[in-house]
């Protein structure tokens, strides 16, 4: 009896092992297999911030280019020297010219003269270059009396004791005048039809090198109101500096 029962149990185990899976088991397996990729998809969508974005090489190049453009100390230094030097030179020269009444004074070998007449307005601009108008300011460099040449525009005294000055073009340079030896100049204004009286080398003050147009009235105002004008010039200088700083750092 014991042997028969054991044989039945072993046969039952074999039948259980050999039974095919049911439909529910098959569906359950398919459902689990399908649910796995969806869970991965949901996990991917749930954490988009964890994705590592690939760097854009073009953006790095543009950043490097802009930084390279901003960092140019040599160019900035040179620009600042030229910019501030020119403004300071103009302001200082204008103040000195406007506040001094002695025309014999010069600054570093240069003088400022206001033009009162139109004697140097060129009748033929192609040939008569370097002319100027009334209301302009000319900068004259001190030179030796015999250093001027034909074609130069020189500033001279009409007479040795004269306190007034003329600025005309040299037409002729002579090494004597009659029986008197020395350097003499025949000058004439570009707008004039007649020549001036011959000028001795001792009467020559300097040579015109630069014309600043239409600031004669402004300098006359500065001369009449020195303190107000100095404050105004400093304010203009500060305003220009602020505008320049704003434009460069925009």
Secondary structure as GFF3:
##gff-version 3
##sequence-region A 1 250
A	DSSP	alpha_helix	2	18	.	.	.	ID=ss1
A	DSSP	alpha_helix	23	46	.	.	.	ID=ss2
A	DSSP	three_ten_helix	48	50	.	.	.	ID=ss3
A	DSSP	alpha_helix	57	70	.	.	.	ID=ss4
A	DSSP	alpha_helix	73	99	.	.	.	ID=ss5
A	DSSP	beta_strand	110	114	.	.	.	ID=ss6
A	DSSP	beta_strand	137	142	.	.	.	ID=ss7
A	DSSP	beta_strand	153	156	.	.	.	ID=ss8
A	DSSP	beta_strand	166	177	.	.	.	ID=ss9
A	DSSP	beta_strand	180	188	.	.	.	ID=ss10
A	DSSP	beta_strand	199	200	.	.	.	ID=ss11
A	DSSP	three_ten_helix	201	203	.	.	.	ID=ss12
A	DSSP	beta_strand	204	212	.	.	.	ID=ss13
A	DSSP	alpha_helix	216	224	.	.	.	ID=ss14
A	DSSP	alpha_helix	226	248	.	.	.	ID=ss15
###
